Amino acid sequence: MWRIIQIMKSESTVNVTEAQANLPRLIRKDSFAISRHGKVVGVYLSKDRIEALIETMELLGDEKFMAALREYESGKMKFKDIDELDEN
């Protein structure tokens, strides 16, 4: 999570006063950080971003998915052409 805040800090950070004045415009963004005295004190994540994070956490908690991901990353996963698949 700290890494996300560091990335946001450099890309899309507004101070508290700017956030208060521009909230309707800001919430159209996917995410932004709010700072006070140069330090991040809050983070806004859109509904879509939160749903994506939840989906990622669910996948990372699934043993079968993680086994398939490790197999893929190791180069051991075998792929078949879609025409070769049995429709049964």
Secondary structure, DSSP 8 states (H G I E B T S, - for coil): -HHHHHHHHHHSEEEHHHHHHHHHHHTTSSEEEEEETTEEEEEEE-HHHHHHHHHHHHHHT-HHHHHHHHHHHHT------GGGS---
